Amino acid sequence: MRSLWDISPSVSTRAPVFPGDTPFQVLWNERINDGGVANISTIHMSPHVGAHVDAPMHLDSGAVDVATLRLERFIGPSPPPAAAASST
């Protein structure tokens, strides 16, 4: 069976932010503990928070956007089980 190794870092308010970019923020619109019928939130963040890939158009307005890149380009072989276990 083929497996994927997720390299995504956790996203939180402590995530590093590029100068001038939008930091991660959760705004609670409604909370059950405050009498609301559900926990409802709004999330603000830059697409640069956490793991991401910059599209070629990020640095060249005449280049392609990320939707045109094939997913296979970003999938490689998984590390051996011992290597994966030692990096967690």
N, C-alpha and C positions, 0 to 999 in steps of 0.2 A: 504494500500500500504506500502511496506517495504521501509524504508529510510536508507541512510548511512550518517554518520557524519564524514566529512573529517577533520582529525587532522593534515594535512600537513602544516608545517610552510612555509612561503614564502622563496624562494631561492634568495639570492642576494650576492653581494660582501661583505656584512656585516655579513653573516652567520658564526657562530662559526666554527672553524676548529680544528680538533684533531692535536696536535703537530706532524709535519712531514707529514701530509696529504696534498692533493692538494686542494687549495682553489677554490671557484667558480670564474670563469672568462669568460667574453664574449669578443671575438675578432671580430671586424667587418672587413670582407673581402671586402665588397662592400657596399656603401651607396647611396641611390637615391639622397640625398642632395649633394653628392660629385660628381654627374654625372653618377653614376652607373645605371644599368637598374633595379636593385632590391636591397633590403636590405638583405644581406647574411652574416651570422655570423658563428663562430665556438665557441662551448661551451666546456670549460675544467672544470672538477670537479671530486671529489671523489664520489663514491657511498654513502659515509657517510654524504654528505651534505643533510640537511633537514631530513624529516621523512624517516626512513628505518628500516629494520630488518636485524640483522646479522644472516647469515646462521650458522648452527652448525659447518661447516667447517672453519668458521672465526677463531676459536680458536683450531681446531682439524683437521689436514689435512686428517685424515682418516674418517671424518664424511661426511654427505650429504651436497649438495649445496642447495641454496634457491629454485631452480626450483623443487625440490622434495617435498617441503612443500605444503600442501593443503591450499588454500586460506581461507577455512572455519575456519582454526585455528586462523585466525586474525580478524574474524568478531564476534562481540558480540552485545548485545542488545544496542539500542540507548538510550541515556539519556532521561528522561521525557522532554517534550517541555520547561517547565519553567527552568530546569537546563541548557539546551542547549542555551536558550536565555540569561541567566545570565552570561555565560562563553564567550560570544563574545564581 
